[in-house]
Amino acid sequence: MNPIEVIGAAIGLAYIISEYRADRWFWPLSLLMSVFYIVIDFTSGIYANGAICCYNFAMSVYGLLVWRGIVQSKDKTERPVSSCPTRFLPWIIAVVAVLSVVLWWVLRTLGESQYPVLDGVSSALSIMAMWMLSQKYWQQWILWLIVEPIMITLFWLTDNYASALLYVVFEVFCIMGIVRWRRLSLNRQ
């Protein structure tokens, strides 16, 4: 384990606890974690996920503005946890499916990714989960629940054991997050 990975994993632990709590400190931690995992992923040959960390960095800025009510809020108040409108679900499924195929094809064609299928699918799911997280939809946890085992596998196969362990912890938080955020969503109705 290299020091960058250990520090990235420590930041990731603070990140997931903050996300679970729907705490506004989540987004600055997300920015920091993205920077560390850009380095970790690109040096490990997990290129699509490394590119997704660049996307996550930009989405962290956007999410911070949305959660604080600066963007998408008429009254400029903090956005509450809510449920994803059902009209979005077919689009979410379609985007994940199309992105998975496109990313797999690009990664396979370029020949640089060690695991193009896993890298492509996890990246497609992460793109959509991060968008849902920026909107503060509780269902984002369901997508992360699917992503985490793929990431555990990728990190383990690329000898990033601290990151693999971190994603095991993330998986536990996904289950807890589904329960907590769904309850928060229902309590506001």
SULCOR-V718751 format. One record per helix or strand. SS is the DSSP state (A for helix, B for strand). FROM is the first residue (numbers start at 1). TO is the last residue. If there is no record, write none. Layout:
# SULCOR-V718751
ss: (SS	SS)
from: (FROM	FROM)
to: (TO	TO)
This chain:
# SULCOR-V718751
ss: (A	A	A	B	A	A	B	A	A)
from: (3	26	47	82	86	116	137	140	161)
to: (20	44	67	82	110	134	137	157	187)
